[in-house]
Amino acid sequence: MKIELSNTLKNVPENVFYPIFKLISEESSSNKPLLNAGIGVPDSDTPELLLETLEKAIRKPENMRYGAFDGKETLLNEISIWLKETYGIDADPKDEIALVFGTKSGLSSVPSVLLNKDDTVLLPVPSYPDYIQGIALAQANYEEIQLKEENNYLVDYSSIPSNLVEKGKLIFLNYPSNPIGAVATKEFYEETVSWAKENSVIVVQDHAYSDFYYNEGSSPCFISTPGAKDVGIEFFSFSKNFSISGLRIGFAVGNKEIIEGLRVYNSIFHANIYGAIQDTVVTALKNHKQLTSNIKDTFKNRIEKITNKLDELGYSYFKPEGSIFIWLKVKEGFDSQSFFELLLKQYRIVTMPGHVFGSGGENYIRVSLSLSDTQIDTLLAKLEQLNKDLEK
Ligand SMILES: Cc1ncc(COP(=O)(O)O)c(C=O)c1O
């Protein structure tokens, strides 16, 4: 018998990172070491306090049994307190917060929760590529909205053609952004809310890098904008700020109907998130300030060090105000794939070619800031050598 996969699954585009990871893995089998500036999680170790909490939590009998579908009250309450303290948001733990199995999973399920076949998503690009697969799984479509440097890579709502605005049922936002490092402003979110209301477009803001914001104060938060809960939700991740990406947990906050939809969706595919993981995140949130206190300075120093040298070497780039990446323009005569391969094969540096992040990325590579001081020195020395080689 010939077994065929469903058309829905066949129509989901391949994960764009697969061919890139394949190339990297072929190169890593050679005995010349690679410098990994392609990585999307910070280089810090998981805090000891969280490891201790997890160790204790796995011994609790309640955590070895089915738990409440929507999550432990202790965690939902703690998230609500944390949102109030950090962003001034009032979020009811009963019906305005949904736990997700990592924001990747939550973001991928949103289209299935909200869209019907052939509905249209507005997708600002370059962007994190995983949104596209969720859209395909819901049998919906997307239209790219080009983000531009002259607008600091914020969506320019006035430039979206009216036929797209009319078709669009949902828009994905991501600030601080992957791959660019652009950040939102309070005014931008105010404009977003009124545009979304006027045009009946649902807003899904991905705040996975909420703690990776290098200006004064906290990263502007969509859902704290007046009226935002009427039009959308915002996702937060615990993966990056607490170095626990392997635990797979995040949450969404905002509009009650959407939150209810996410909860129903989760209850179909999973039971609860493992209780020991939920307990660990309660501790993480209670100690948030202390556990994340060095992020700003560490990453700001790295950005300064790298961009000073890039200036000296004559590179063009977007100076990030958030996230953990530098969006670097390729050298003349290259595109993102050929420059990525040159760096990988000849200079033994792993980056991410910009084209995987959608149109607008063809002449860029994404360089991760997840590097130690020594690794940064090596990276900069290699880029200097590359400059000299290209001048020959
Ligand atoms: C913009 C963005 N959103 C979401 C995620 C997924 O994070 P999580 O580990 O919470 O699934 C990532 C991971 O790289 C990301 O870069």
The ligand as a MOL file (V3000), in Angstrom:
LIG
                    3D

  0  0  0     0  0            999 V3000
M  V30 BEGIN CTAB
M  V30 COUNTS 16 16 0 0 0
M  V30 BEGIN ATOM
M  V30 1 C 11.4090 36.0820 16.5640 0
M  V30 2 C 11.2980 34.7600 17.2340 0
M  V30 3 N 10.1030 34.3690 17.6850 0
M  V30 4 C 9.9250 33.1820 18.2950 0
M  V30 5 C 10.9890 32.3230 18.4730 0
M  V30 6 C 10.7370 30.9990 19.1370 0
M  V30 7 O 11.1070 31.0080 20.4600 0
M  V30 8 P 10.6480 29.8520 21.4750 0
M  V30 9 O 11.9000 29.2030 21.9370 0
M  V30 10 O 9.9030 30.5340 22.5680 0
M  V30 11 O 9.7870 28.9080 20.7180 0
M  V30 12 C 12.2520 32.6850 18.0120 0
M  V30 13 C 13.3890 31.7580 18.1610 0
M  V30 14 O 14.4350 31.9060 17.6210 0
M  V30 15 C 12.4170 33.9380 17.3790 0
M  V30 16 O 13.5920 34.3320 16.9230 0
M  V30 END ATOM
M  V30 BEGIN BOND
M  V30 1 1 1 2
M  V30 2 1 2 3
M  V30 3 2 2 15
M  V30 4 2 3 4
M  V30 5 1 4 5
M  V30 6 1 5 6
M  V30 7 2 5 12
M  V30 8 1 6 7
M  V30 9 1 7 8
M  V30 10 2 8 9
M  V30 11 1 8 10
M  V30 12 1 8 11
M  V30 13 1 12 13
M  V30 14 1 12 15
M  V30 15 2 13 14
M  V30 16 1 15 16
M  V30 END BOND
M  V30 END CTAB
M  END
